[in-house]
């Protein structure tokens, strides 16, 4: 008897059955953990004077010049020229802003800046966002909120979408739809559930699994190779969750070294900061795991098309590719986390602190732990996904089957 054992059909039924069961569990978990949609009090840093959410309006800079600080027109709604400051209060940068949206559209307001570090440098024509406040007396005031970035970001997103669709065609379009679905899961389910105080691990796992089902099948189609990649990714994701919890517990990571987490701890008492940190670890490992597992599954199925390949030869050949992928992706992962922590590393470098002290501080330790968890899950996902795909893919016999039979192995299940 020559050729590989006919494991493909039986293995396909087992894998499809597992994915159906996991999908049912994900749906059940989504229903169980679905957020209550209850309203949450807005934290103080994001409140207006009346306790509601900060309202921002569009504006653009008409003029910007140096003038004496303390103008009575600063922040006010203006329909005439601003009133100059009286006395010597120092020199400030005053920017006259035209209000382009909201109830005071067509009017102006005056913004004053000290010109020190961290202050915006507004030039004539700059598009900005200004926050609108109404006090108890009904007086409206404006202050600088941020630069207006809508159209530059829309342009970048449009270029990204056009390039992806032009190169990857329908598959690229489906991948873009998958991105929209992924953000929808994060905004509609994950964030509200965490805000309600739900356990972070099940919420992150359910959200991650739902995203994986959507993005993998949308981008790559429903087939045995994508099913192998999906099962390998889901298993690796569960492993990443266990590793993340272990790393956080062993290293005593609290997450309170980050300003955003401190704000969450101060104003959202139901949210576990450690759980939030753990959820971030899990969600952060999705992209790189998905990339590696899809590549490995595709490699296995392509090698299986070669005449005379045994199942063992297919596995060994795909693992050679996988090792190269691990080597390149691991240092990419580490460098990406190092890049995100670069400002922090720069501050430490001028603080005359030892390297060991810097590396064991929580801010850096979080990035190290995140890199380690992602790297271990990535490395283990390669043999796992390769083995699943090698069992599913039926290698071509030495004589070679008809082309139609080979095409059927590539077709969706």
N, C-alpha and C positions, 0 to 999 in steps of 0.2 A: 504494500500500500504506500503510495507516494503522496506528497503534498501535505498541507496542514490539516489538523483535525477540524471538522466542520463546526466550530464554536460560534460562528457568526450569527446564525438565525436564533439559536437559544439565548445567546448573550444579548442580542437585540431586544428580545422580549423582556429579559430581566432588567435591562437598563431603562427601557421605555416604561416598564411597570414601576421602577423606582422613581423615575422622574414624575410620573403621574401621582404617586403617593406623596412625594415631596411637594408637588404643586398643590395638592389638596390640603396638606399641612400648612402651607404658606397662606392659602386662602382662609383657612380656619384661624390661623394666627392673626391675620389682618382684621378679621371680624372681631376677634377677642380683644385685640389691642387698639382697635379703632379709637381715635381721640374723641373726647366728649364734645368738642367744639365750644366749650365754655369760655367766656371772656376772661382774660387775664388783665389785672391792673397794669397799666403802662409804667415801667420803671422810671424813676425820677429823671435820669439823664435824657430820656426821650419824651418827656412831658412838656406840654406848653403851660402857660400860666393858669389855664382853667383845668388842668389835669388830664386833658386829652392828648392825642398824638400830635407831634410837631407837624405843622402844615408848612409846606414849602411851595414857593412860586418861582416862575421863570423870570429872568431879568437879563439885561445886558449893560455893559459899562459904557457910559457916555463920555465921562472924563475922569482923569485921575491926576491928582496934584498934591504937593505938600502945602499944608496950612496949619494954623494954630489948632491945638486940640481943644475939645470941649464945646463944639458947635451945638447949639440948642436944636438944630435940625437933624442931628445924627439919629438915624433909625426911624424918623418920622415920615409920614406920607406927605409929599411935597407937590404942590401945584405951581409953585413959584421958585425963584432962586433961593438956595439955602442961606441961612443966617450965619455970618461969620462969628467965630468965637470971640468972647471978650476976655481980656487979660492974657497973661503969659502962662499958658498951660503946657508949654512944650510944643514940639512940631510933630504932626501926624500926617499920614497919607490919607487923603479924603477921596473917595470914589463916588461919583454920582451915578446912580443906577436907575435905569428905566424899568419899571415893573411891567412885565409882559403877560401876566396871567393873574387870575383871582379877582376879588372885588375892587381892587385899586388899579386895574389895568389902565395904562396910559399916564399914570402919575409917576413921580420919581421918589427915590429915597437916598439918603446920604449915609455911607458907611465910613467909619473911621478905623484906622489901623495904626498901631504904634510903629510898625515897620521892623519889629524885631524878628528873631528866629521863629519859624512856624507860622508867621503871618502870611496871608496870600499876597501875591504880587500881581495886582489886577492891571490889565492894560485896556485901552480903549477898544471896544468891540468884543471883549471876552463875554461869553455866555456863562451865566452863573445861576445857582439856586439860592434863594434867600428865604429864610424862615419867617413866618408871619405869626406874631403874638398879639393877643387881645387881652388887656388887663381887665380888672373888675370894673373900672370906670368906662370901659368900652373903647379905650384908646388903642389904636393899632400901631405896632412898631415892627420894624424889620431888622434883621441881622444877617450877616453872611453865613451860609450853610455849607456850600460846596460849589465846585465847578460843574457846569452842565456838560455831561458826557454822552447824552443819548445818541446823537447822530454819529460821532466817531465810533461808538461801540456798535451801532447798527451797521455802519459801513464795514467794520472789521468782521462782524458776524456774517454779513452778506458775502464778503470775499472768501471767508472760510467755507461757507456752504457751497458757493459756486465752484471753488477748486475741488472740494471733496466730491461733488456730484460729477464734475467734468472728468475726473480721473477714475473714480470708482463707479460711476454711473448709477444704476438702480440700487446697487448694494450700498453705495455712499448715501443715497437719499434715505434708504431704510435705516442706515446708521444714524443719520440726523434725527429721524423720527424717534429712534431709540433714546437719543440724548434728551429729547423733550419729555419722553415718558419717564426717564430716570429723574429729571428735575421735578416732574409732577409728583412722583412718589415721595421725594424728599420734602417738598413743600406741603403736600396735602396730608401725608401720613406720618413721616418720621419726625419732623420738627414739632407738630402739634402734640404727638404722643409723648415725646420727651418733655414738652412744656407741661403736660398734664401730670408728670411724675411717674410715668410707666417705667418698668425695668428696662435699662438700656440694652442689655444683651439680646433678649428676645426681639425687641423693637428693631435693633440694628440688623439682626439676622433675617427677620421677616422682610424688612425693606430691601436689604441687599439681595435676597433671593428673588424677590419680585422684579427688581431691576435686571438681574441676570437673565431671567426667563425672557423678559421683553427685549433687551438689547441683543442678546446672542441670536435668538431666533429671528428677530427683525433684520439684523444686519447680515446674517449668514444663511438664513433659510432653515427650514425644518428638515433635518436629515440625520443620518446616523453619526456623521462626523461632528455636527454641531451638538448632538445629544451627548456624545462622548466628552466634548469640551465642557458642556454645561454641568454634567455630573462631576467631572474632575474639578471644576471651579467651585461648585457647591461644597464638595468635600474639603477642598483646600480652605474655603472660607470658614467652615466650622473649625478647622485646625487653627486658623488665624485668630478666631475668637478665643479659643482656649489659651493660645500663646499670649495674646494680649492681656487677658485676665491674669495670667501667671506673671508676666513682666510687671504689670502695675502693682500687684501684691508684693512681689519680691523686692522691687526697687522702691516701694513706698511712694509711688507717684500720686500726688493729690490733684494736679492741674491748677492749683491756686497761684502758681508762678506767672500765669498768663492773665493780663488785664481783663480780657473779655470774660474769662471764667470767674474772676472776682466780681465782675458786674452781675453775672448770672447768679452767683452765690448770694449776693447782697439783695437782689430784687426778685428772684424766682426761687423761693425757698423749697418748692416741691422737686426741683431738679437736682439730681445727684451729680456733682462735679466729676467725681471719679467715673460714674457711669457715662457721662458725656465724653470724657476722655477716652473711655473704652469704645464707645460707639464711633468716635473719630478714627481710632485705630482700625476698626473693622471696615468702615466705609472707605478709608484711604487705601486699603489693600485690594479693592475691587478691580480697578483699572488694570493694574499690572498683572494680576492673576488672570483676568480675562484675556489679555494679550498673549500670555504664554500658553495657556491651555488651548486656545483656538489654533495657534500656530502648531502646537504639537499634534493635535488631532488631524489637522490638514496634512502634516508631514507623514503621519502614519498611513493615511488613506492613499496618498500619492505613491508612497513606497510600495504599498500593497498591490498597485497596478503593474509593477514590474514582474515580468515572467520569471517563474522559478523561485520566487521569494518565499521563504518559510515565515511563519508567524514570529519565530525567534529572531530571524534576520531583520524583519521589519522593525521589531522592537529595538534591537541593537542599533540599527541605522538611525532611527528617530531619536534615540537617546544621544547619539553623537551631535545631532543638531540641537537637541535640548541643552546639552552642556554648554555649547557656545552661547545659546540664548541666556542661560543662567549667568554666565560670566559677564555678558554685556549688560544685562538688565540690573544685576545686583549693584554694580558700581553706579549705574544711572540712578537707581533708587536712592542710594546713599548721597550722591551729589545733589539730587533734587532736594532732599531734606536739609543738607548743609546749606544750599542756596537760600532756602526759606529762613534759616536761622542766622544768615550772614550778619545782619545788623547787631544781633545779640553777641555773636562771636567777636565782632569789632569792638564793642563796648568792653568785653572781657579782656581783649588784647591790650587795652590802654589802662586797665585797672591794676596792673602789676600782680595778677593772681597766677598761681602755678597751674600747669596744664591739668594735673590731676584734680585740682579744686574746681576748675572750669568744667571738666567733663562730668563730674559727679554732681554739679548743681542741677536742680530739677529742670530748669528750662532746657538745658542741653541734654540731660538724661532722657527727657521725653522724646526728643528727636532720635537719640541713639536707640531707645527701646522701639520706637516706631520703625526705624530702619531694620533692626534685628528681626522684629516680628514679620515685617514684609519680606525680608530676605529668606527667612526660614520657610515661610509658607510658599514663597515662590519656588525655592529649590525643591521642596517636596511635591509641589504640584506637577512638576515635569514627569518624574517616573510614574506617578499616579495616573495622570491623564494619558500618558503614552501606553500604559498597560491596559487601560479601559479601551482605548481606541484600537490597540493591537488585537484585542479579543473580538471587538466588533467587526473590524475589517477582515474580510476573507481574501487572503492573498491569491493572486492568479496562479493557476497551475502552470507547469512547464510548457504544456502544449498550447496554453492560452485559450481562454473562452472567447466566444464571439464578442464583437465590439458592443453589441446591444446589451449583453449581460454585464459588461464592464460599466456601461452607462447607467444600468439600473442600480448599481451599488452607489453611484453618486447622486441618484435622484432622491428627492425628499421621501421620508417614510410616511 
